[in-house]
């Protein structure tokens, strides 16, 4: 079993070892195909479709927070 403090150095070591693998061939033909498929036709349309709901919910939340609700008056009994 690993010590609780031993996880961070282990994660750092794995991250540093995996970085060269990820950056191995940025200009190879396979990387160009993947780059074109990700950032190719329709990229901006998909990006807008993903971001617009978050922007609308954020704007609506900000508006409701800004307007606020007036405090209720306590009801008095007869």
PyMOL commands that set and color helices and strands:
alter all, ss='L'
color gray80, all
select helices_A, chain A and resi 6-22+29-39+43-67
alter helices_A, ss='H'
color red, helices_A
deselect
rebuild
show_as cartoon
